[in-house]
Amino acid sequence: MPDEVRQMLVIGGVIWGNNTADDFFLQSHGVATPNAFWKVIVRGSGQDERAIAWIVPNSAQATKKNLDRYLVTVDEIERLTGEKIPVADYAKHDKPSASWMIPAGCDKG
């Protein structure tokens, strides 16, 4: 397997909101509850670089079986968060129709 396929970059963060109804730890710990979480996975390099991204709401409906509902482009995450994600420009516009399959033998499922 080529090295560029085995190398992955995983970046994530939170999306804060102004819903104080779910800020259960604000008074006790000074921590607000995020409205959502985002994650970007980049694999490959050069012409073969690919990215996949999600914005997942912080809710009980956000389960593994619903993951594909939360697929977005890297562009969308950059616009929403103001972050600059280190992904090739051509890969920032792609949104796969489904989450990537976990390779056989991978223990990171």
DSSP file (Angstrom, degrees, kcal/mol; ACC not computed):
  #  RESIDUE AA STRUCTURE BP1 BP2  ACC     N-H-->O    O-->H-N    N-H-->O    O-->H-N    TCO  KAPPA ALPHA  PHI   PSI    X-CA   Y-CA   Z-CA
    1    1 A M              0   0    0      0, 0.0     5,-0.1     0, 0.0     0, 0.0   0.000 360.0 360.0 360.0 127.4    0.0    0.0    0.0
    2    2 A P    >>  -     0   0    0      0, 0.0     3,-1.3     0, 0.0     4,-1.2  -0.259 360.0-120.3 -61.6 148.0    1.5    3.4   -1.0
    3    3 A D  H 3> S+     0   0    0      1,-0.3     4,-1.8     2,-0.2     3,-0.2   0.855 110.0  62.8 -57.5 -37.5    2.4    5.7    1.9
    4    4 A E  H 34 S+     0   0    0      1,-0.2    40,-1.4     2,-0.2    -1,-0.3   0.751 103.4  49.5 -65.2 -21.6    0.1    8.5    0.7
    5    5 A V  H <4 S+     0   0    0     -3,-1.3    -1,-0.2     1,-0.1    -2,-0.2   0.843 111.1  48.7 -81.2 -35.0   -2.9    6.1    1.2
    6    6 A R  H  < S+     0   0    0     -4,-1.2     2,-0.3    -3,-0.2    -2,-0.2   0.743  94.0  87.6 -77.6 -23.9   -1.8    5.2    4.7
    7    7 A Q     <  +     0   0    0     -4,-1.8    37,-1.0     2,-0.0     2,-0.4  -0.605  55.9 175.4 -81.6 134.1   -1.2    8.8    5.9
    8    8 A M  E     -A   43   0A   0     -2,-0.3     2,-0.5    35,-0.2    35,-0.2  -0.989  22.0-154.1-137.4 146.9   -4.2   10.6    7.3
    9    9 A L  E     -A   42   0A   0     33,-2.5    33,-2.8    -2,-0.4     2,-0.5  -0.990  13.0-167.7-118.7 126.5   -4.8   14.0    8.9
   10   10 A V  E     +A   41   0A   0     -2,-0.5     2,-0.4    31,-0.2    31,-0.2  -0.969   9.7 174.2-119.3 124.4   -7.7   14.3   11.3
   11   11 A I  E     +A   40   0A   0     29,-2.7    29,-3.1    -2,-0.5     2,-0.3  -0.975   6.0 162.5-129.1 140.7   -8.8   17.7   12.4
   12   12 A G  E     +A   39   0A   0     -2,-0.4     2,-0.3    27,-0.2    27,-0.2  -0.962   6.1 158.7-152.2 169.9  -11.8   18.6   14.5
   13   13 A G  E     -A   38   0A   0     25,-2.1    25,-2.7    -2,-0.3     2,-0.3  -0.954  34.1 -86.9-171.7-172.4  -13.4   21.3   16.6
   14   14 A V  E     -A   37   0A   0     -2,-0.3     2,-0.5    23,-0.2    23,-0.3  -0.767  17.6-141.8-114.6 158.6  -16.6   22.6   18.1
   15   15 A I  E     -A   36   0A   0     21,-2.8    20,-2.1    -2,-0.3    21,-1.5  -0.970  24.1-149.7-119.4 112.7  -19.3   25.0   16.9
   16   16 A W        +     0   0    0     -2,-0.5     2,-0.2    18,-0.2    21,-0.0  -0.485  18.1 179.4 -81.0 151.2  -20.5   27.2   19.7
   17   17 A G        -     0   0    0     16,-0.4    -1,-0.0    -2,-0.2    16,-0.0  -0.671  38.4-109.7-134.0-168.5  -24.0   28.5   19.8
   18   18 A N        +     0   0    0     -2,-0.2     2,-1.2    16,-0.0     3,-0.1   0.013  68.0 126.5-119.6  28.0  -26.1   30.6   22.1
   19   19 A N    >   +     0   0    0     14,-0.2     3,-0.9     1,-0.2    14,-0.2  -0.730  29.6 176.4 -86.6  95.8  -28.5   27.9   23.4
   20   20 A T  G >   +     0   0    0     -2,-1.2     3,-1.2     1,-0.2    -1,-0.2   0.609  64.8  82.1 -77.1 -10.4  -28.1   28.3   27.1
   21   21 A A  G 3  S+     0   0    0      1,-0.3    -1,-0.2    -3,-0.1    -2,-0.0   0.769  97.4  40.6 -65.8 -25.0  -30.7   25.7   27.9
   22   22 A D  G <  S+     0   0    0     -3,-0.9     2,-1.9    11,-0.1    -1,-0.3   0.246  79.8 111.6-108.3  14.5  -28.2   22.9   27.4
   23   23 A D    X   +     0   0    0     -3,-1.2     3,-1.0     1,-0.2     4,-0.4  -0.482  33.7 157.8 -85.4  68.4  -25.3   24.6   29.2
   24   24 A F  T 3  S+     0   0    0     -2,-1.9     4,-0.3     1,-0.2    -1,-0.2   0.720  71.7  40.2 -67.0 -24.2  -25.3   22.1   32.1
   25   25 A F  T 3>>S+     0   0    0      6,-0.4     4,-2.3    -3,-0.2     6,-1.5   0.268  85.3  97.4-111.9  10.2  -21.7   22.8   33.1
   26   26 A L  H <>5S+     0   0    0     -3,-1.0     4,-1.3     4,-0.3    -2,-0.1   0.947  90.7  37.4 -66.1 -48.2  -21.5   26.5   32.7
   27   27 A Q  H  45S+     0   0    0     -4,-0.4    -1,-0.2     2,-0.2    -2,-0.1   0.926 125.0  38.1 -71.2 -43.9  -22.1   27.4   36.3
   28   28 A S  H  45S+     0   0    0     -4,-0.3    -2,-0.2     1,-0.1    -1,-0.2   0.846 137.6  12.4 -78.8 -33.6  -20.1   24.6   37.9
   29   29 A H  H  <5S-     0   0    0     -4,-2.3    -3,-0.2     2,-0.2    -2,-0.2   0.472  93.4-118.6-123.9  -6.2  -17.2   24.4   35.4
   30   30 A G  S  <<S+     0   0    0     -4,-1.3     2,-0.5    -5,-0.7    -4,-0.3   0.759  72.1 128.9  72.0  24.4  -17.4   27.5   33.3
   31   31 A V        -     0   0    0     -6,-1.5    -6,-0.4    -8,-0.0    -1,-0.2  -0.954  48.4-148.7-119.6 120.4  -17.8   25.5   30.2
   32   32 A A        -     0   0    0     -2,-0.5    -9,-0.1    -6,-0.1   -12,-0.1  -0.485  26.6-110.7 -78.5 156.2  -20.6   26.1   27.7
   33   33 A T        -     0   0    0    -14,-0.2   -16,-0.4    -2,-0.1   -14,-0.2  -0.774  31.5-124.3 -89.7 126.3  -22.0   23.1   25.7
   34   34 A P        -     0   0    0      0, 0.0   -18,-0.2     0, 0.0     3,-0.1  -0.351   4.8-141.9 -66.4 149.8  -21.2   23.2   22.0
   35   35 A N  S    S-     0   0    0    -20,-2.1    23,-2.9     1,-0.2     2,-0.3   0.797  79.6  -7.0 -77.6 -30.6  -24.1   23.0   19.5
   36   36 A A  E     -AB  15  57A   0    -21,-1.5   -21,-2.8    21,-0.3     2,-0.3  -0.964  60.6-131.7-157.4 168.1  -22.2   20.8   17.2
   37   37 A F  E     -AB  14  56A   0     19,-2.7    19,-3.3    -2,-0.3     2,-0.4  -0.949  18.3-154.3-125.0 147.3  -18.8   19.2   16.5
   38   38 A W  E     -AB  13  55A   0    -25,-2.7   -25,-2.1    -2,-0.3     2,-0.3  -0.925   9.9-176.2-123.0 151.5  -16.9   19.2   13.1
   39   39 A K  E     -AB  12  54A   0     15,-2.0    15,-2.3    -2,-0.4     2,-0.4  -0.995   6.7-169.5-146.0 139.8  -14.4   16.8   11.8
   40   40 A V  E     -AB  11  53A   0    -29,-3.1   -29,-2.7    -2,-0.3     2,-0.5  -0.998   4.1-166.1-127.7 134.1  -12.3   16.7    8.6
   41   41 A I  E     -AB  10  52A   0     11,-2.6    11,-2.0    -2,-0.4     2,-0.4  -0.988   5.9-168.6-119.8 128.2  -10.2   13.7    7.5
   42   42 A V  E     +AB   9  51A   0    -33,-2.8   -33,-2.5    -2,-0.5     2,-0.3  -0.958   8.1 176.7-116.8 131.2   -7.6   14.2    4.8
   43   43 A R  E     +AB   8  50A   0      7,-2.7     7,-2.9    -2,-0.4   -35,-0.2  -0.960  44.8  15.9-132.8 154.1   -6.0   11.3    3.0
   44   44 A G  S    S-     0   0    0    -40,-1.4     2,-0.3   -37,-1.0     5,-0.2  -0.187  70.5-117.5  79.6-177.3   -3.5   11.1    0.2
   45   45 A S    >   +     0   0    0      4,-0.1     3,-2.0    -2,-0.0     4,-0.0  -0.971  63.4   4.1-154.7 165.6   -1.4   13.9   -1.2
   46   46 A G  G >  S-     0   0    0     -2,-0.3     3,-1.5     1,-0.3    42,-0.1  -0.307 131.9  -6.3  58.5-133.8   -0.8   15.9   -4.3
   47   47 A Q  G 3  S+     0   0    0      1,-0.3    -1,-0.3     3,-0.0    -3,-0.0   0.686 139.5  55.4 -65.6 -18.7   -3.3   14.9   -7.1
   48   48 A D  G <  S+     0   0    0     -3,-2.0    -1,-0.3     2,-0.1    -2,-0.2   0.323  75.2 127.5 -99.0   7.2   -4.6   12.1   -4.9
   49   49 A E    <   +     0   0    0     -3,-1.5     2,-0.3    -5,-0.2    -5,-0.2  -0.466  34.1 178.9 -68.9 132.6   -5.5   14.2   -1.9
   50   50 A R  E     -B   43   0A   0     -7,-2.9    -7,-2.7    -2,-0.2     2,-0.3  -0.964   8.8-164.8-132.7 149.5   -9.1   13.6   -0.7
   51   51 A A  E     -B   42   0A   0     -2,-0.3     2,-0.3    40,-0.2    -9,-0.2  -0.969   6.8-169.4-134.9 150.5  -11.1   15.0    2.2
   52   52 A I  E     -B   41   0A   0    -11,-2.0   -11,-2.6    -2,-0.3     2,-0.3  -0.990  13.6-173.1-136.2 144.7  -14.3   14.2    3.9
   53   53 A A  E     -BC  40  72A   0     19,-0.7    19,-2.2    -2,-0.3     2,-0.3  -0.982   8.5-172.0-143.7 149.5  -16.0   16.4    6.5
   54   54 A W  E     -BC  39  71A   0    -15,-2.3   -15,-2.0    -2,-0.3     2,-0.5  -0.984  16.1-158.2-137.3 148.8  -18.9   16.3    8.9
   55   55 A I  E     -B   38   0A   0     15,-2.2   -17,-0.2    -2,-0.3    -2,-0.0  -0.974  25.1-169.1-120.6 113.9  -20.8   18.8   11.1
   56   56 A V  E     -B   37   0A   0    -19,-3.3   -19,-2.7    -2,-0.5    -2,-0.0  -0.903  17.4-128.6-111.1 122.5  -22.5   16.7   13.7
   57   57 A P  E     -B   36   0A   0      0, 0.0     2,-1.9     0, 0.0   -21,-0.3  -0.336  23.7-115.4 -66.5 149.7  -25.1   18.2   16.1
   58   58 A N  S    S+     0   0    0    -23,-2.9     2,-0.3     3,-0.1   -22,-0.1  -0.587  77.6 111.2 -84.3  77.6  -24.6   17.7   19.8
   59   59 A S  S >  S-     0   0    0     -2,-1.9     3,-1.2     1,-0.0   -24,-0.0  -0.938  83.1-105.4-147.5 165.9  -27.8   15.6   20.1
   60   60 A A  T 3  S+     0   0    0     -2,-0.3    -1,-0.0     1,-0.3    -2,-0.0   0.715 115.1  64.5 -67.2 -21.1  -29.1   12.1   20.8
   61   61 A Q  T 3  S+     0   0    0      1,-0.1     2,-1.8     2,-0.0    -1,-0.3   0.646  76.7  95.1 -76.9 -14.8  -29.9   11.8   17.0
   62   62 A A    <   +     0   0    0     -3,-1.2     2,-0.2    -5,-0.1    -1,-0.1  -0.575  57.0 144.8 -81.8  84.4  -26.3   12.0   16.1
   63   63 A T    >   -     0   0    0     -2,-1.8     3,-1.1     1,-0.1     4,-0.3  -0.713  65.4-101.3-116.8 168.2  -25.4    8.3   16.0
   64   64 A K  G >  S+     0   0    0      1,-0.3     3,-1.3    -2,-0.2     4,-0.3   0.869 121.6  55.8 -57.2 -38.4  -23.1    6.3   13.8
   65   65 A K  G 3  S+     0   0    0      1,-0.3    -1,-0.3     2,-0.1     3,-0.2   0.730 110.5  45.5 -70.2 -19.4  -26.0    5.1   11.6
   66   66 A N  G X  S+     0   0    0     -3,-1.1     3,-1.7     1,-0.1     4,-0.4   0.327  80.0 109.3-100.1   6.0  -27.0    8.7   10.9
   67   67 A L  G X   +     0   0    0     -3,-1.3     3,-1.9    -4,-0.3    -1,-0.1   0.841  69.3  60.7 -55.2 -39.9  -23.5    9.9   10.2
   68   68 A D  G >  S+     0   0    0     -4,-0.3     3,-1.2     1,-0.3    -1,-0.3   0.748  92.3  68.2 -63.7 -22.0  -24.0   10.4    6.4
   69   69 A R  G <  S+     0   0    0     -3,-1.7    -1,-0.3     1,-0.2    -2,-0.2   0.745  99.4  51.4 -64.3 -22.1  -26.7   13.0    7.2
   70   70 A Y  G <  S+     0   0    0     -3,-1.9   -15,-2.2    -4,-0.4    -1,-0.2   0.287  76.6 129.8-104.1   8.8  -24.0   15.3    8.5
   71   71 A L  E <   +C   54   0A   0     -3,-1.2     2,-0.3   -17,-0.2   -17,-0.3  -0.424  28.7 161.6 -64.2 136.9  -21.6   15.2    5.6
   72   72 A V  E     -C   53   0A   0    -19,-2.2   -19,-0.7    -2,-0.1     2,-0.2  -0.844  39.7 -93.4-141.3 176.5  -20.6   18.7    4.4
   73   73 A T     >  -     0   0    0     -2,-0.3     4,-1.4    22,-0.1     3,-0.2  -0.614  30.7-118.8 -90.3 159.5  -17.8   20.2    2.3
   74   74 A V  H  > S+     0   0    0     18,-0.4     4,-2.6    20,-0.4     5,-0.2   0.866 116.3  62.7 -62.7 -35.6  -14.6   21.5    3.9
   75   75 A D  H  > S+     0   0    0     17,-2.1     4,-2.6     1,-0.2    -1,-0.2   0.910 100.2  52.4 -53.1 -44.2  -15.6   24.8    2.4
   76   76 A E  H  > S+     0   0    0     16,-0.3     4,-2.3     1,-0.2    -1,-0.2   0.903 109.3  48.3 -62.6 -41.7  -18.7   24.8    4.6
   77   77 A I  H  X S+     0   0    0     -4,-1.4     4,-2.7     2,-0.2     6,-0.4   0.921 111.5  50.2 -65.3 -43.0  -16.7   24.2    7.7
   78   78 A E  H  X S+     0   0    0     -4,-2.6     4,-2.3     1,-0.2    -2,-0.2   0.920 112.4  47.1 -61.4 -43.1  -14.2   27.0    6.8
   79   79 A R  H  < S+     0   0    0     -4,-2.6    -1,-0.2    -5,-0.2    -2,-0.2   0.912 116.6  43.7 -63.5 -42.7  -17.1   29.4    6.2
   80   80 A L  H  < S+     0   0    0     -4,-2.3    -2,-0.2    -5,-0.2    -1,-0.2   0.872 126.6  28.1 -72.6 -38.1  -18.9   28.5    9.4
   81   81 A T  H  < S-     0   0    0     -4,-2.7    -2,-0.2    -5,-0.2    -3,-0.2   0.686  92.2-129.1 -99.9 -20.5  -15.8   28.5   11.7
   82   82 A G     <  +     0   0    0     -4,-2.3     2,-0.2    -5,-0.4    -4,-0.1   0.489  63.6 137.3  80.0   1.4  -13.4   30.9   10.1
   83   83 A E        -     0   0    0     -6,-0.4     2,-0.7    -5,-0.1    -1,-0.3  -0.491  54.9-133.2 -79.3 150.5  -10.8   28.2   10.3
   84   84 A K        -     0   0    0     -2,-0.2    -1,-0.0    -3,-0.1    -6,-0.0  -0.933  21.8-155.0-103.9 111.5   -8.4   27.5    7.4
   85   85 A I        -     0   0    0     -2,-0.7     2,-2.3   -11,-0.1    -7,-0.0  -0.755  19.6-123.6 -91.3 128.7   -8.3   23.8    6.9
   86   86 A P        +     0   0    0      0, 0.0     2,-0.4     0, 0.0    -1,-0.1  -0.435  65.9 126.6 -75.8  77.2   -5.0   22.5    5.3
   87   87 A V  S    S-     0   0    0     -2,-2.3     5,-0.1   -38,-0.0    -2,-0.1  -0.980  70.1 -95.0-131.8 141.7   -6.7   20.7    2.3
   88   88 A A    >>  -     0   0    0     -2,-0.4     3,-1.3     1,-0.1     4,-0.9  -0.286  37.9-119.7 -54.2 139.7   -6.0   21.2   -1.4
   89   89 A D  G >4 S+     0   0    0      1,-0.3     3,-1.0     2,-0.2     4,-0.4   0.871 112.3  55.5 -52.9 -42.3   -8.4   23.7   -2.9
   90   90 A Y  G 34 S+     0   0    0      1,-0.2     3,-0.5     2,-0.2    -1,-0.3   0.793 107.2  50.9 -64.7 -25.8   -9.8   21.2   -5.3
   91   91 A A  G X4 S+     0   0    0     -3,-1.3     3,-0.6     1,-0.2   -17,-0.3   0.613  92.9  74.9 -86.3 -12.5  -10.7   18.8   -2.5
   92   92 A K  T << S+     0   0    0     -3,-1.0   -17,-2.1    -4,-0.9   -18,-0.4   0.684  94.4  51.3 -72.9 -16.9  -12.5   21.5   -0.4
   93   93 A H  T 3  S+     0   0    0     -3,-0.5     2,-0.2    -4,-0.4    -1,-0.2   0.574  86.8 102.5 -97.1 -11.1  -15.5   21.4   -2.7
   94   94 A D    <   -     0   0    0     -3,-0.6   -20,-0.4    -4,-0.2   -19,-0.1  -0.519  42.5-178.7 -80.1 139.0  -16.1   17.6   -2.7
   95   95 A K        -     0   0    0     -2,-0.2   -22,-0.1   -22,-0.1   -43,-0.1  -0.892  21.8-140.8-133.9 104.5  -18.9   16.1   -0.6
   96   96 A P        -     0   0    0      0, 0.0   -43,-0.1     0, 0.0     3,-0.1  -0.220  15.3-126.9 -59.9 154.8  -19.0   12.3   -0.8
   97   97 A S  S    S+     0   0    0      1,-0.1     2,-0.3     2,-0.0   -26,-0.1   0.672  92.1  17.9 -77.1 -16.4  -22.5   10.7   -0.9
   98   98 A A  S    S-     0   0    0    -29,-0.0    -1,-0.1   -31,-0.0     3,-0.1  -0.987  92.4 -90.2-150.3 155.9  -21.6    8.5    1.9
   99   99 A S        -     0   0    0     -2,-0.3   -31,-0.1     1,-0.1    -2,-0.0  -0.300  57.7 -90.6 -62.6 151.4  -18.9    8.2    4.7
  100  100 A W        -     0   0    0      1,-0.1     2,-0.1    -4,-0.0    -1,-0.1  -0.321  43.9-108.6 -64.5 146.4  -15.8    6.3    3.7
  101  101 A M        -     0   0    0     -3,-0.1    -1,-0.1     1,-0.1     3,-0.0  -0.463  28.8-116.1 -72.1 146.6  -15.8    2.6    4.5
  102  102 A I        -     0   0    0     -2,-0.1     3,-0.1     1,-0.1    -1,-0.1  -0.768  39.1-114.1 -82.5 123.9  -13.5    1.5    7.3
  103  103 A P    >   -     0   0    0      0, 0.0     3,-2.1     0, 0.0    -1,-0.1  -0.219  36.0 -92.6 -61.3 147.5  -10.9   -0.8    5.8
  104  104 A A  T 3  S+     0   0    0      1,-0.3     3,-0.1     3,-0.0    -3,-0.0  -0.334 113.4  22.4 -57.2 135.9  -10.9   -4.5    6.7
  105  105 A G  T 3  S+     0   0    0      1,-0.3     2,-0.4    -3,-0.1    -1,-0.3   0.366  86.2 138.4  86.8  -5.3   -8.6   -5.1    9.7
  106  106 A C    <   -     0   0    0     -3,-2.1     3,-0.3     1,-0.1    -1,-0.3  -0.592  38.1-164.1 -75.3 129.5   -8.7   -1.5   10.9
  107  107 A D  S    S+     0   0    0     -2,-0.4    -1,-0.1     1,-0.2    -3,-0.0   0.177  72.9  83.2 -98.5  18.4   -9.0   -1.4   14.7
  108  108 A K              0   0    0      1,-0.2    -1,-0.2     0, 0.0    -2,-0.1  -0.028 360.0 360.0-109.0  29.4  -10.1    2.2   14.8
  109  109 A G              0   0    0     -3,-0.3    -1,-0.2    -7,-0.0    -2,-0.1   0.456 360.0 360.0 -74.0 360.0  -13.8    1.7   14.1
